[in-house]
Structure formats: C-alpha cells, structure tokens
Amino acid sequence: MTLEAEIAANLAAVKSEIAVAVKAAGRTVDDVTLVAVSKVQATDKVEAAIAAGQLEFGENRVQEAQSKFPDLKAKHSDLRLHLIGPLQTNKARDAVELFDVIETLDRPKLAKALAKEMQRVGRRPDCLVQVNTGKEPQKAGVAPEDADAFISFARDELQLPVTGLMCIPPVDDEPALHFALLAEIAARNDLSVLSMGMSADYGVAVRFGATSVRVGTAIFGARPKATTP
C-alpha cells in the first residue's frame, strides 16, 4: 500500500469513528472538526493527508511548523494550522504570522504579547484559552477557578479573538469529568469552540460537546523521535 493510500485509509477510519460518536450524541458531523496532529511527522505524510482531503493540522512547536507549513499553506489556501503546544512569549510574533488558531493561550504575559503582535502584523488568528482542568503542576493552562477572569482579560480588555477553550485531561482520570467542566466554563462565558479529545477519548469528548478533536498517530502512524529542541 502506498503512503497516500495508507493515510487516506487511516483518515477514513477515524472520520467513520467520529461519525458514529457524533450520531450517538445526537449531533451532526459538521459539528466536529478533525485536527490531524502532524507534530514530528514528515512533510510527505502531511501532503498525503492533504491529498486525502484533510485541511486542518495541529503542530506543537512553532519552529517545526515553520519548517513545514509555509510552502504547504502557499499551495493550499484553505489549509488551517493550529498551535496545540505551549507557546513561549518570544515566539508570539512567529505564531501570529503562521498559525490560524492558537489553542494554548494560558497567561497574561502571553496574552499581552499576542495582542501586541496581532496589532503590529494585522493578522488575528483565533485564540483558545487552555484550561488545566486537572490542576496538574507540570502542565500548562489556566486553573479552572481563574478561567473566567482570564477569559475576560484576554477577550474584553485586550480584544483578543478568543473563540473557545482547550484542555488535556490527566492520563489516569476519567476524561468525562474534565470535558464536562470545560463545557461548563465555555457556556458561562458564551464561547462556542471546545477543543477536547484525542485518539483515546474523542468519542467521550464529542458526547460532551467537543467541536474540535485532535488525532495524530491513528492517522499518521507512530511518531518518530523529535530532532528539534
């Protein structure tokens, strides 16, 4: 089987599973966007996914995305790139210039840097506030009890285009609890986008209102070891 055929088959399988989850939740397939997580994957695999109709991709690192996506975006004007990894403040300018969605807004210093760069560049990628629903000290994200104030600061004071929330539940916890909490925070802040759910739990996420799910290895296969710092 060729690389293009393999990735096309993987994409079809993932989309079929999402369709089943969507139907079970009483929703429609148009309600949920599949973001193909292409971090550490070779460009030929991304190109194979594009050839199969996939146009939403997620990258963890600005530097890696810069090495792969400018040419691909030039060829495919409807391609949308999501930053799904932590963003250093000194990379805010590069992130604003390249990404269409920044899913990891999580602190005032970064919010200010993004607002400054958006004004300078004249480009306004959508922003999602990352919520650390499990309050894990090693993980990025705003604490749930601080989310309302931070959303207000980023959206209302800085005028950032905050459209929704993102979370990554603790590995050993029941994900439904975290998805329900994220949905609750989004609802009371009138936010419509919920990026939650990965390969192991996107079916549960869809049930709790996910509008975006992030899937990598089920599409591209096992990730090679990263070589970038």
C-alpha positions in Angstrom: 0.0 0.0 0.0 1.3 3.4 -0.9 1.8 6.1 1.7 -1.1 8.2 0.3 -3.4 5.2 0.3 -2.4 4.2 3.8 -3.1 7.7 5.2 -6.3 8.1 3.2 -7.5 4.8 4.7 -6.5 5.9 8.3 -8.3 9.2 7.8 -11.4 7.5 6.6 -11.4 5.1 9.6 -11.0 8.0 12.1 -13.8 10.0 10.4 -16.0 7.0 10.4 -15.5 6.6 14.2 -16.2 10.3 14.7 -19.4 10.0 12.7 -20.5 7.1 15.0 -19.8 9.2 18.1 -21.5 12.2 16.6 -24.6 10.2 15.8 -24.7 8.7 19.3 -24.5 12.2 20.8 -27.4 13.4 18.6 -25.2 15.8 16.7 -24.1 16.1 13.1 -20.7 15.5 11.5 -20.5 19.2 10.6 -20.4 20.0 14.4 -16.9 18.4 14.9 -13.6 19.4 13.2 -10.9 16.8 12.9 -7.4 18.3 13.6 -4.7 16.0 12.3 -1.8 16.3 14.7 1.3 16.3 12.4 4.0 17.1 15.0 7.3 15.3 14.3 5.7 13.8 11.1 7.5 14.2 7.8 6.1 16.6 5.2 5.3 13.8 2.8 2.8 12.4 5.3 1.2 15.8 5.7 1.0 16.1 1.9 -0.6 12.7 1.7 -3.3 13.7 4.2 -3.9 16.9 2.2 -4.4 14.8 -0.9 -7.0 12.8 1.0 -8.9 16.0 1.8 -7.6 16.8 5.3 -7.0 20.6 5.7 -6.8 21.1 9.5 -3.5 20.3 11.1 -2.0 20.7 14.6 1.6 21.4 15.5 3.3 21.6 18.9 6.2 23.8 18.1 6.5 27.0 16.2 10.0 26.2 14.9 8.9 22.8 13.5 5.8 24.3 11.9 7.9 27.0 10.3 10.0 24.3 8.6 7.0 22.5 7.1 3.9 24.7 6.6 4.7 28.0 4.8 5.1 26.2 1.5 2.1 24.0 2.1 -0.1 27.0 3.0 1.1 28.8 -0.1 -0.1 25.8 -2.2 -3.3 25.2 -0.3 -5.0 28.5 0.7 -7.7 26.8 2.7 -5.3 24.9 4.9 -5.7 25.8 8.6 -2.9 25.3 11.1 -3.4 25.0 14.9 -0.8 25.6 17.5 -1.5 22.9 20.2 1.7 23.1 22.2 2.9 25.6 24.8 3.8 29.0 23.3 6.8 30.9 24.6 6.2 34.7 24.7 9.3 35.3 22.5 7.6 33.2 19.7 4.4 35.2 19.7 5.3 37.1 16.6 6.1 33.9 14.6 2.9 32.2 15.9 0.7 35.1 14.8 2.2 35.1 11.4 1.9 31.4 10.7 -1.0 29.8 12.7 -4.7 30.2 12.1 -5.7 29.0 15.6 -3.6 29.3 18.8 -5.0 26.8 21.2 -2.7 27.4 24.1 -3.3 30.9 25.5 -2.8 30.5 29.2 -1.2 33.5 30.9 -1.5 37.3 30.9 2.1 37.9 29.6 1.4 35.7 26.6 -2.0 37.4 26.0 -0.4 40.8 26.0 2.4 39.6 23.6 -0.2 38.2 21.2 -2.3 41.3 21.3 0.7 43.4 20.5 1.8 41.2 17.6 -1.7 41.0 16.2 -1.9 44.8 16.1 1.6 45.0 14.5 1.1 42.3 11.9 -2.6 43.0 11.2 -3.4 39.3 11.4 -5.8 37.9 14.1 -5.7 34.1 14.5 -8.4 32.6 16.6 -7.3 32.0 20.2 -8.4 29.3 22.6 -7.8 29.5 26.3 -6.1 26.4 27.6 -7.6 25.3 30.9 -5.7 23.0 33.2 -8.8 21.1 34.3 -6.7 18.6 36.4 -4.6 21.3 38.1 -1.5 19.4 37.1 1.6 21.3 38.2 3.6 20.1 35.2 1.0 21.0 32.7 0.3 24.4 31.1 -3.1 26.0 31.4 -5.2 28.4 33.5 -6.7 26.9 36.7 -10.4 26.4 36.3 -11.2 28.8 39.1 -9.2 31.5 37.3 -10.6 30.9 33.8 -13.5 33.4 33.9 -11.3 36.3 34.9 -8.6 35.4 32.4 -11.1 35.0 29.6 -12.5 38.4 30.4 -9.0 39.9 30.5 -7.9 38.4 27.2 -11.2 39.0 25.3 -12.6 42.1 26.8 -9.6 44.1 27.9 -7.0 43.1 25.2 -9.6 42.5 22.5 -8.1 39.1 21.6 -10.2 36.9 19.3 -11.0 34.3 22.0 -13.4 31.8 20.5 -13.2 28.9 22.8 -11.3 26.6 25.2 -8.9 23.7 25.1 -8.0 21.1 27.7 -5.9 17.9 28.0 -7.3 15.7 30.9 -4.9 13.9 33.2 -3.9 10.5 31.7 -5.3 8.5 34.6 -8.5 10.4 35.2 -12.0 9.8 33.8 -12.0 12.3 30.9 -15.7 12.9 31.0 -15.3 14.9 34.2 -12.8 17.2 32.6 -14.8 17.6 29.4 -17.9 18.5 31.4 -16.0 21.1 33.4 -14.6 22.7 30.2 -18.1 22.8 28.6 -19.5 24.4 31.7 -16.8 27.2 31.7 -17.3 27.7 27.9 -21.1 28.0 28.3 -21.0 30.6 31.1 -18.5 32.7 29.0 -20.5 32.4 25.7 -17.7 30.5 24.0 -18.7 28.1 21.2 -15.4 26.3 20.4 -14.3 23.3 22.6 -11.0 21.6 21.6 -11.0 18.5 23.6 -10.5 14.8 22.9 -7.6 12.9 21.4 -7.1 9.4 20.0 -8.1 7.6 23.2 -11.1 9.7 24.2 -12.5 11.7 21.4 -15.8 9.7 21.4 -16.4 10.8 25.0 -15.4 14.4 24.1 -17.9 14.5 21.3 -20.6 13.5 23.8 -19.8 16.4 25.9 -19.8 18.9 23.1 -16.4 18.9 21.5 -16.3 21.0 18.4 -12.6 20.0 17.6 -10.8 16.8 18.3 -7.0 16.2 17.9 -5.8 12.9 16.4 -2.3 12.1 15.4 -0.9 8.5 15.4 -4.2 7.0 14.3 -3.8 9.0 11.1 0.0 9.2 10.6 1.3 6.1 12.5 3.8 6.1 15.3 5.7 9.3 15.7 9.5 9.3 15.0 11.6 10.8 17.8 11.8 14.6 17.6 15.0 16.1 16.5 14.2 19.7 17.2 14.9 21.3 20.6 
